[in-house]
Amino acid sequence: MLVLCAIWGLQQVAIKAAAIDMTPILQIAVRSSIAALLVGLLMLARGERMALSDGTWRPGLLVGLLFALEFLLVGEGLRHTSASHMVIFLYTAPIFAALGLHWRLPTERLKPVQWLGIAIAFAGIVTAFSGRAAEPASGDASAALFGDFLGVLGGIAWGATTVVVRCSRLAQAPATQTLLYQLLGAFVLLLLAAMVLGQTDVRLTPLLWSSLLFQVLLVSFISFLAWFWLLRHYLASRLGVLSFMTPLFGIVFGVWLLDEPLEANFVAGALLVLGGILLVSGYEWLKHLLTRLGK
């Protein structure tokens, strides 16, 4: 899980680093197409089939649309803001997923401590937004703030994807099937978006090849399959808590590899966001831990 968090934290940094050679939207479209092919081949090897009669195609289309929307927002956001900012705002997704599941599923009702976590996380978002400095590449603070806002919208789209999966037939479908819906949606819609927005220029450099290889094999294929395997063999509550390390890795890699600055407001806000998410998603784990300490 530690390795997975490092891979996911490096994802935004890899996209940002190669953005000069291929726009983020086109990078994600290309990686999604190749990863979809790999997942399709894996399904054939396993004898898995996608049947329209099982009722998964409607929610499948919806999660494909939401997945594409999430990465459209991420791709555009990375053109304006830093990778470290993007990873924090994108990983507000558990907050929005918890709110959606609270509304849709009686078994997912939020506890008072979790509501407190949501309030803390939103306070962190406001804090991180305040005092926003300009990005070195653009020199425009308003553009950087717009990129941060797109990151939050990406988190909302990701949270909505979780709600759709949990509240539809996809909850019983094989993980590879759900992943294939998402990858195909991202490929088709993001490729169209890149063409419409005129973001199709490509420079084939060693940096771009390295970024795409990392994104296709490690991020979109191996890491997601490893995550689904962990969900079946490890305690879900612990996985949720450990996944909080991903934004921390994203900040570290952004500062280390891209020389991104860290503002005091952003650091304070990021800590509040992570603390809020810990209270929301790690509630059961924290409850169990406190019970053991009480004994």
C-alpha positions as CSV (number, residue, x, y, z in Angstrom):
1,M,0.0,0.0,0.0
2,L,2.9,2.3,0.7
3,V,4.2,1.7,-2.8
4,L,0.8,2.3,-4.3
5,C,0.5,5.6,-2.5
6,A,3.9,6.7,-3.8
7,I,2.8,5.8,-7.4
8,W,-0.5,7.7,-7.1
9,G,1.3,10.7,-5.5
10,L,3.8,10.8,-8.4
11,Q,1.0,10.6,-11.0
12,Q,0.2,14.4,-11.1
13,V,3.9,15.2,-11.0
14,A,4.6,13.0,-14.1
15,I,1.8,14.6,-16.0
16,K,2.9,18.1,-15.1
17,A,6.5,17.4,-15.9
18,A,5.7,16.2,-19.5
19,A,3.0,18.8,-20.1
20,I,5.4,20.9,-22.3
21,D,5.6,17.9,-24.7
22,M,2.0,16.7,-24.6
23,T,-0.9,18.4,-22.9
24,P,-2.2,16.7,-19.8
25,I,-5.6,16.0,-21.3
26,L,-4.0,14.2,-24.3
27,Q,-1.6,12.3,-22.0
28,I,-4.5,10.9,-20.0
29,A,-6.4,10.0,-23.2
30,V,-3.4,8.1,-24.6
31,R,-2.7,6.3,-21.3
32,S,-6.3,5.4,-20.9
33,S,-6.5,3.9,-24.4
34,I,-3.5,1.6,-23.9
35,A,-4.5,0.7,-20.3
36,A,-8.0,-0.2,-21.6
37,L,-6.4,-2.5,-24.1
38,L,-4.4,-4.2,-21.4
39,V,-7.4,-4.6,-19.2
40,G,-9.4,-6.0,-22.1
41,L,-6.7,-8.6,-22.8
42,L,-6.6,-9.5,-19.1
43,M,-10.4,-10.0,-19.2
44,L,-10.1,-12.3,-22.2
45,A,-7.3,-14.3,-20.5
46,R,-9.6,-14.8,-17.5
47,G,-12.6,-15.6,-19.6
48,E,-14.5,-12.6,-18.4
49,R,-17.2,-11.1,-20.6
50,M,-19.0,-7.7,-20.7
51,A,-22.7,-8.6,-21.2
52,L,-25.3,-5.8,-21.7
53,S,-28.0,-8.0,-20.2
54,D,-26.5,-7.8,-16.7
55,G,-27.7,-4.2,-16.3
56,T,-24.2,-2.7,-15.7
57,W,-24.0,-0.8,-19.0
58,R,-26.1,2.2,-17.8
59,P,-24.0,2.8,-14.6
60,G,-21.0,1.8,-16.6
61,L,-21.6,4.7,-19.0
62,L,-22.1,7.1,-16.1
63,V,-18.9,6.1,-14.3
64,G,-17.0,6.4,-17.7
65,L,-18.4,9.9,-18.1
66,L,-17.6,10.9,-14.5
67,F,-14.1,9.4,-14.8
68,A,-13.5,11.4,-18.0
69,L,-14.8,14.5,-16.4
70,E,-12.6,14.1,-13.4
71,F,-9.5,13.9,-15.5
72,L,-10.6,16.6,-17.8
73,L,-10.7,18.9,-14.8
74,V,-7.4,17.5,-13.5
75,G,-5.7,17.9,-16.9
76,E,-6.9,21.5,-17.3
77,G,-6.2,22.3,-13.7
78,L,-2.6,21.2,-14.1
79,R,-2.1,23.7,-16.8
80,H,-2.7,26.5,-14.2
81,T,-1.7,25.1,-10.8
82,S,1.0,23.0,-9.3
83,A,1.0,19.2,-9.0
84,S,1.2,19.5,-5.2
85,H,-1.9,21.7,-5.1
86,M,-3.7,19.4,-7.5
87,V,-3.1,16.2,-5.5
88,I,-4.5,17.8,-2.3
89,F,-7.6,19.2,-3.9
90,L,-8.3,16.1,-5.9
91,Y,-8.1,13.9,-2.8
92,T,-11.0,15.7,-1.2
93,A,-13.0,13.1,-3.1
94,P,-13.7,10.9,0.1
95,I,-15.4,13.9,1.6
96,F,-17.8,14.3,-1.3
97,A,-18.2,10.5,-1.6
98,A,-19.2,10.3,2.1
99,L,-21.8,13.1,1.6
100,G,-23.3,11.3,-1.4
101,L,-23.4,7.9,0.3
102,H,-25.0,9.5,3.4
103,W,-27.8,10.7,1.2
104,R,-28.2,7.5,-0.8
105,L,-27.5,4.6,1.6
106,P,-29.0,4.3,5.1
107,T,-26.1,2.2,6.2
108,E,-23.6,4.9,5.3
109,R,-25.1,7.6,7.6
110,L,-22.4,10.0,8.9
111,K,-21.6,10.1,12.6
112,P,-21.2,13.4,14.5
113,V,-17.4,13.0,14.4
114,Q,-17.5,12.5,10.7
115,W,-19.5,15.7,10.2
116,L,-16.8,17.4,12.2
117,G,-14.2,16.0,9.8
118,I,-16.2,17.4,6.9
119,A,-16.3,20.8,8.5
120,I,-12.5,20.7,9.2
121,A,-11.8,19.6,5.6
122,F,-13.8,22.4,4.1
123,A,-12.1,24.9,6.4
124,G,-8.8,23.5,5.1
125,I,-9.9,24.1,1.5
126,V,-10.8,27.7,2.3
127,T,-7.4,28.1,4.1
128,A,-5.5,26.6,1.2
129,F,-7.3,28.9,-1.3
130,S,-6.5,32.0,0.7
131,G,-3.3,33.9,0.1
132,R,-2.7,31.9,-3.1
133,A,0.6,32.9,-4.8
134,A,1.1,33.0,-8.5
135,E,2.5,30.0,-10.3
136,P,6.1,30.6,-11.6
137,A,5.2,29.4,-15.1
138,S,2.3,31.9,-15.5
139,G,2.9,34.6,-13.0
140,D,-0.9,34.9,-12.6
141,A,-2.4,34.3,-9.1
142,S,-5.9,34.2,-10.5
143,A,-5.1,31.5,-13.0
144,A,-3.4,29.4,-10.3
145,L,-6.6,29.8,-8.1
146,F,-8.7,28.7,-11.1
147,G,-6.5,25.6,-11.3
148,D,-7.0,24.9,-7.6
149,F,-10.8,25.2,-8.1
150,L,-10.7,22.7,-11.0
151,G,-8.9,20.3,-8.6
152,V,-11.8,20.5,-6.2
153,L,-14.3,19.9,-9.0
154,G,-12.2,16.9,-9.9
155,G,-12.5,15.6,-6.4
156,I,-16.3,16.1,-6.6
157,A,-16.4,14.0,-9.8
158,W,-14.3,11.3,-8.3
159,G,-16.6,11.2,-5.2
160,A,-19.6,11.0,-7.5
161,T,-18.0,8.0,-9.3
162,T,-17.6,6.2,-5.9
163,V,-21.3,6.8,-5.1
164,V,-22.5,5.5,-8.5
165,V,-20.3,2.3,-8.2
166,R,-21.5,1.6,-4.6
167,C,-25.2,2.3,-5.4
168,S,-25.5,0.3,-8.7
169,R,-25.0,-3.1,-10.2
170,L,-21.3,-2.3,-10.5
171,A,-21.0,-3.0,-6.8
172,Q,-21.3,-6.7,-7.7
173,A,-19.4,-6.6,-11.0
174,P,-15.8,-7.6,-11.5
175,A,-13.3,-4.9,-10.8
176,T,-11.8,-5.2,-14.2
177,Q,-15.2,-4.5,-15.8
178,T,-15.7,-1.3,-13.8
179,L,-12.1,-0.2,-14.6
180,L,-12.7,-0.9,-18.3
181,Y,-15.8,1.3,-18.4
182,Q,-13.8,4.1,-16.8
183,L,-10.8,3.8,-19.1
184,L,-12.9,3.7,-22.2
185,G,-14.9,6.7,-21.1
186,A,-11.7,8.7,-20.4
187,F,-10.1,7.7,-23.8
188,V,-13.1,8.7,-25.9
189,L,-14.1,11.9,-24.2
190,L,-10.7,13.2,-23.4
191,L,-9.5,12.6,-27.0
192,L,-12.5,14.6,-28.3
193,A,-11.8,17.3,-25.7
194,A,-8.2,17.5,-26.8
195,M,-9.2,17.9,-30.4
196,V,-11.9,20.5,-29.7
197,L,-9.6,22.5,-27.5
198,G,-6.7,22.3,-30.1
199,Q,-4.4,20.5,-27.6
200,T,-3.1,17.8,-30.0
201,D,0.5,19.0,-30.4
202,V,3.1,16.3,-29.5
203,R,6.9,16.3,-29.1
204,L,8.3,12.8,-28.7
205,T,11.0,13.3,-26.1
206,P,12.5,10.8,-23.6
207,L,10.7,12.6,-20.8
208,L,7.3,12.1,-22.5
209,W,8.0,8.5,-23.2
210,S,9.0,7.9,-19.6
211,S,5.9,9.7,-18.3
212,L,3.5,7.7,-20.5
213,L,5.2,4.4,-19.7
214,F,4.9,5.2,-16.0
215,Q,1.2,6.3,-16.3
216,V,0.1,3.4,-18.5
217,L,1.8,0.4,-16.8
218,L,2.1,1.5,-13.2
219,V,-0.8,4.0,-12.7
220,S,-3.6,2.9,-14.9
221,F,-3.0,-0.9,-15.0
222,I,-0.8,-2.4,-12.3
223,S,-1.6,-0.1,-9.4
224,F,-5.4,-0.3,-9.9
225,L,-5.4,-4.1,-10.2
226,A,-3.2,-4.2,-7.1
227,W,-5.6,-1.9,-5.3
228,F,-8.6,-4.1,-6.1
229,W,-6.6,-7.2,-5.0
230,L,-5.8,-5.5,-1.7
231,L,-9.5,-4.7,-1.1
232,R,-10.2,-8.4,-1.2
233,H,-7.3,-9.5,1.0
234,Y,-6.7,-6.7,3.5
235,L,-8.8,-4.7,6.0
236,A,-10.6,-1.9,4.1
237,S,-10.5,0.4,7.0
238,R,-6.7,0.2,7.2
239,L,-6.4,0.7,3.4
240,G,-8.5,3.9,3.7
241,V,-6.2,5.3,6.4
242,L,-3.0,4.3,4.6
243,S,-4.3,6.0,1.4
244,F,-4.0,9.3,3.1
245,M,-0.3,9.1,2.4
246,T,-0.9,9.7,-1.3
247,P,-1.4,13.5,-1.1
248,L,1.7,13.7,1.2
249,F,3.8,11.9,-1.5
250,G,2.3,14.2,-4.1
251,I,3.5,17.3,-2.2
252,V,7.0,15.8,-1.6
253,F,7.5,14.8,-5.2
254,G,6.2,18.2,-6.5
255,V,8.6,20.1,-4.3
256,W,11.5,17.7,-4.9
257,L,11.2,17.1,-8.6
258,L,9.5,20.2,-9.9
259,D,10.8,22.8,-7.4
260,E,7.2,23.8,-6.6
261,P,6.9,26.4,-3.8
262,L,5.0,25.7,-0.6
263,E,2.9,28.6,0.8
264,A,2.2,28.7,4.6
265,N,-1.5,28.9,3.9
266,F,-1.4,25.9,1.6
267,V,0.5,23.8,4.1
268,A,-1.9,24.7,6.9
269,G,-4.9,24.0,4.7
270,A,-3.5,20.7,3.5
271,L,-3.1,19.5,7.0
272,L,-6.7,20.5,7.8
273,V,-8.0,18.7,4.7
274,L,-6.0,15.5,5.5
275,G,-7.2,15.7,9.2
276,G,-10.8,16.1,8.1
277,I,-10.5,13.2,5.6
278,L,-9.0,11.0,8.4
279,L,-12.0,11.6,10.6
280,V,-14.5,10.9,7.8
281,S,-12.9,7.8,6.1
282,G,-10.9,6.5,9.0
283,Y,-13.7,6.7,11.6
284,E,-14.1,3.0,12.2
285,W,-10.3,2.5,12.4
286,L,-10.0,5.4,14.9
287,K,-12.9,4.1,16.9
288,H,-11.3,0.6,17.1
289,L,-8.0,2.2,18.0
290,L,-9.5,4.2,20.8
291,T,-11.3,1.2,22.1
292,R,-8.1,-0.8,22.3
293,L,-6.3,2.0,24.0
294,G,-9.1,2.3,26.5
295,K,-8.6,-1.3,27.5
